[in-house]
Amino acid sequence: MARVFPIGPRRWLAATVGAILLPLLSGPSAADDIDAERGLSIARTWCSSCHLVEPAGAAVDAGPPFTEVANDPERTPDRLRAWLADPHPPMPDLNLSRDEIRAILAYLESLKDS
């Protein structure tokens, strides 16, 4: 009878769990960096007239600085995603796509503790 686990069930389980958890625990990926860069570009275009988008930038104070938004524990990614998908005045509805929202959230994540 052939073995179902050629490397042994414990080693197979360890390898499988490792393959699943390693990407989750290894920190940001190159895709996250690309999303954050795209998020910054989108924020410069759509958000910088009211928000301080970059820590070293300049802006009017109509909206909170992005570093404040990023570090506010009340503004979770889910809440921010919902807000960006369906904003309320005074923020205009920018009709952002899900990918654009994801990119802005990646950029905000990159600003944590800045």
Secondary structure, DSSP 4 states (H G I P E B T S, - for coil): ---SSTT-HHHHHHHHHHHHHHHHHS---HHHHHHHHHHHHHHHHHTTTTS--STT----SSS--HHHHHH-TTS-HHHHHHHHHS--TTS------HHHHHHHHHHHHHTTT-
